[in-house]
């Protein structure tokens, strides 16, 4: 949902470089500032769409459908500006506070893939987490309405992200004040950035866009932030997240690739077995990923990935049965590599059926 306050703009997109918006016939140099902590807990925590291409999400989906008047322009208002287009503020997970064994490695893989895929158009800004012992008042289980001051204190672990909010606010204000941009798009629902937005309003001519990073339509945007913005968007949809995923296998350079963590798929156990079988079958991760993504006539022209990672586990059964059949017949273990049957023909991306 879009809230238009005091501007009317036209918008479009370009796949190549950072964004301009069109306001009253004037192109506005636009930059996006993403609160990674807010984005994760608002959109991605329980989602299979964590392998997110942030640039594509905002260029292809959020901005064209959010900037007031988008879709009305007859020209092409999204054109080149100064890199980076997007600042992404986050912090490395502390291993001692990680909720899953692969959390730290998965986050590192994502950051590396995102940076490699987006290049200079995205800047990753890392803060840090502070983990300390602290005391907090415990709600009395026998009397939940007891005033906090009368409740007993208990020791807790207090985990806080540091520097990210301040860095985001300062960068946005700096860019507006130095006239490096004409529009700042803030992706957060955290009131800590409100003073910076007020200063942008008071001291610059920059327009402010606000995107609330949540998929929950019942979650209300912060009223103070909405009042400070020239326009605001109250949610990001699941469909938009799904449509803005990085390639499963991102080339990092020097022959190195970053792969989407298995635990980030909708059906992680299924995908773990699929990769184990498929890498042997196709000879490499790269070849197997190509096979996964390609429409396959054996499966009704659906891609194996779409079937394997569907919300309904039943759709992936034919794919797994086919792959297990190959393993059982030991067709992958032929000693003569030139005659070794393969699950997929890498060039044609077609399944080779066992005799």
Buried (B, 14 or more C-beta within 10 A) or exposed (E): EEBBBEBEBBBBBBEEBBBBBBBEEEBBBBBBBBBBBBBBBBBBEEBBBBBBBBBBBBBBBBBBBBBBBBEEBEEEBBBEBEBBBBBBBBBEBBEEEBEEEBBBBBBBBBBBBBBBBBEEBBBBBBBEBEEEEEEEBEEBEEEEEEEEEEBEEEEEEEBEBEBBBBBBBEBBBEBBEEEBBBBBBBBBBBBEBBEBBBBBBEEBEBBBBBBBBBBEEEEEBBEEBBBBBBBBBBBBBEEBBEBBBBBBBBBBEEEEBBBBBBBBBBBBEBBEBBBEBBBBBBBBBBBBBBBBBBEBEBBEEBBBBBBBBBEEBEBBEBBBEBBEEBBEEEBBEEEEEEEEBBBBEBEEBBBBEEE
